Amino acid sequence: MNTQGMEYEICVERHLGPGLAALFPEFALAEGGDCTTLRGNLADQAALYGVLARIRDLGLTLISVSRVGDGPSTGPNERGED
């Protein structure tokens, strides 16, 4: 089991000012074009859903969500299937 969580890259439309950026302390932010990319580790999918809810509650437009890096495999043997 991966105790480090998974690394995600989340892109939202528009540049975030310092006030909004401060609401995402678990991420490194990078601005480019008309969007902001948030990149960081999240413990589990519940944490990911919490971030997505925060994005929604702030009225930000979600462009994409990607898991990056090498994560745990979800092959049949790891799910207990033959």
DOPA-779144 format. One record per residue: x, y, z of N, C-alpha, C in turn; residue in one letter. Coordinates in steps of 0.1 Angstrom, whole numbers, plus 5000, padded with zeros to 4 digits. Layout:
<pts>
(pt (X,Y,Z),(X,Y,Z),(X,Y,Z),A)
...
</pts>
This chain:
<pts>
(pt (5008,4988,5000),(5000,5000,5000),(5009,5012,5000),M)
(pt (5005,5023,4993),(5013,5035,4992),(5008,5044,5003),N)
(pt (5017,5047,5012),(5014,5056,5024),(5016,5070,5020),T)
(pt (5023,5073,5009),(5026,5086,5005),(5014,5093,4998),Q)
(pt (5004,5086,4994),(4993,5091,4986),(4997,5091,4971),G)
(pt (4990,5099,4964),(4992,5100,4950),(4994,5115,4946),M)
(pt (5002,5117,4936),(5004,5131,4931),(4994,5134,4920),E)
(pt (4988,5146,4921),(4978,5150,4912),(4982,5164,4906),Y)
(pt (4977,5166,4894),(4978,5179,4887),(4964,5183,4883),E)
(pt (4960,5194,4888),(4946,5199,4886),(4947,5213,4880),I)
(pt (4941,5214,4868),(4941,5227,4861),(4927,5234,4863),C)
(pt (4928,5247,4866),(4916,5255,4867),(4917,5267,4858),V)
(pt (4906,5271,4853),(4906,5283,4845),(4909,5296,4853),E)
(pt (4916,5305,4847),(4920,5318,4852),(4932,5317,4862),R)
(pt (4938,5328,4864),(4949,5329,4873),(4943,5332,4887),H)
(pt (4949,5325,4897),(4944,5327,4911),(4953,5338,4917),L)
(pt (4946,5347,4924),(4954,5357,4931),(4959,5351,4944),G)
(pt (4967,5359,4952),(4972,5354,4964),(4962,5349,4974),P)
(pt (4950,5355,4975),(4940,5351,4984),(4935,5337,4981),G)
(pt (4932,5335,4968),(4927,5321,4964),(4938,5311,4965),L)
(pt (4950,5315,4961),(4961,5306,4961),(4964,5301,4975),A)
(pt (4962,5309,4985),(4964,5306,4999),(4954,5295,5004),A)
(pt (4943,5293,4997),(4933,5283,5000),(4937,5269,4996),L)
(pt (4949,5268,4989),(4954,5255,4984),(4968,5253,4989),F)
(pt (4970,5253,5002),(4984,5252,5007),(4991,5238,5004),P)
(pt (4983,5228,5001),(4989,5215,4998),(4995,5214,4984),E)
(pt (4993,5224,4976),(4997,5224,4962),(5008,5234,4959),F)
(pt (5016,5231,4949),(5025,5241,4942),(5017,5246,4931),A)
(pt (5016,5259,4929),(5008,5265,4918),(5017,5271,4907),L)
(pt (5013,5269,4895),(5019,5275,4883),(5009,5281,4874),A)
(pt (5012,5293,4870),(5002,5299,4860),(5008,5299,4846),E)
(pt (4999,5297,4837),(5003,5297,4823),(4991,5299,4814),G)
(pt (4992,5307,4804),(4981,5310,4796),(4970,5316,4804),G)
(pt (4958,5310,4803),(4946,5315,4811),(4942,5306,4822),D)
(pt (4952,5298,4827),(4948,5288,4837),(4959,5287,4848),C)
(pt (4955,5281,4859),(4965,5278,4870),(4965,5263,4871),T)
(pt (4977,5258,4873),(4979,5244,4875),(4983,5242,4890),T)
(pt (4976,5233,4897),(4979,5229,4911),(4985,5216,4910),L)
(pt (4996,5214,4917),(5003,5201,4917),(5007,5197,4931),R)
(pt (5004,5185,4935),(5008,5181,4948),(5003,5167,4952),G)
(pt (5007,5162,4963),(5003,5149,4968),(4990,5150,4977),N)
(pt (4982,5140,4974),(4970,5139,4983),(4969,5125,4988),L)
(pt (4965,5124,5001),(4965,5111,5008),(4957,5100,5001),A)
(pt (4945,5104,4996),(4936,5094,4991),(4925,5101,4983),D)
(pt (4916,5093,4978),(4906,5099,4969),(4896,5108,4977),Q)
(pt (4894,5105,4990),(4886,5114,4998),(4892,5128,4998),A)
(pt (4906,5129,4999),(4912,5142,4999),(4911,5149,4985),A)
(pt (4912,5141,4975),(4909,5146,4961),(4895,5152,4960),L)
(pt (4885,5144,4964),(4872,5149,4964),(4870,5162,4972),Y)
(pt (4877,5163,4983),(4876,5175,4991),(4882,5187,4984),G)
(pt (4893,5185,4976),(4899,5196,4968),(4889,5200,4957),V)
(pt (4883,5190,4951),(4874,5193,4940),(4862,5200,4945),L)
(pt (4857,5197,4957),(4846,5204,4963),(4850,5219,4966),A)
(pt (4862,5221,4971),(4867,5234,4973),(4867,5243,4960),R)
(pt (4872,5236,4950),(4872,5243,4937),(4858,5247,4932),I)
(pt (4849,5238,4934),(4835,5240,4931),(4829,5252,4939),R)
(pt (4831,5251,4952),(4826,5261,4961),(4831,5275,4959),D)
(pt (4843,5276,4954),(4849,5289,4951),(4845,5294,4937),L)
(pt (4837,5286,4930),(4832,5290,4917),(4843,5290,4906),G)
(pt (4853,5282,4908),(4864,5281,4898),(4859,5270,4887),L)
(pt (4864,5272,4875),(4861,5263,4864),(4872,5253,4863),T)
(pt (4868,5240,4865),(4878,5229,4865),(4880,5226,4850),L)
(pt (4893,5225,4846),(4897,5222,4833),(4901,5207,4832),I)
(pt (4909,5202,4841),(4914,5188,4841),(4919,5184,4854),S)
(pt (4919,5171,4856),(4925,5164,4868),(4933,5152,4863),V)
(pt (4945,5152,4866),(4954,5141,4862),(4962,5135,4874),S)
(pt (4963,5122,4874),(4972,5116,4884),(4986,5115,4877),R)
(pt (4996,5119,4883),(5009,5120,4877),(5019,5111,4885),V)
(pt (5030,5107,4879),(5040,5099,4885),(5036,5084,4885),G)
(pt (5044,5076,4892),(5041,5062,4893),(5033,5059,4905),D)
(pt (5021,5054,4903),(5013,5051,4914),(5011,5036,4916),G)
(pt (5004,5032,4925),(5002,5018,4927),(4994,5012,4915),P)
(pt (4997,5000,4911),(4990,4994,4900),(4976,4990,4905),S)
(pt (4967,4989,4896),(4953,4984,4899),(4951,4971,4891),T)
(pt (4961,4963,4890),(4960,4951,4882),(4951,4941,4889),G)
(pt (4947,4931,4883),(4937,4921,4888),(4942,4915,4901),P)
(pt (4955,4911,4902),(4960,4905,4915),(4960,4914,4927),N)
(pt (4961,4927,4925),(4961,4936,4936),(4947,4939,4941),E)
(pt (4937,4935,4933),(4923,4937,4937),(4917,4924,4943),R)
(pt (4926,4914,4943),(4921,4901,4949),(4914,4892,4938),G)
(pt (4916,4896,4925),(4909,4888,4915),(4920,4879,4909),E)
(pt (4915,4868,4902),(4924,4859,4895),(4924,4862,4881),D)
</pts>
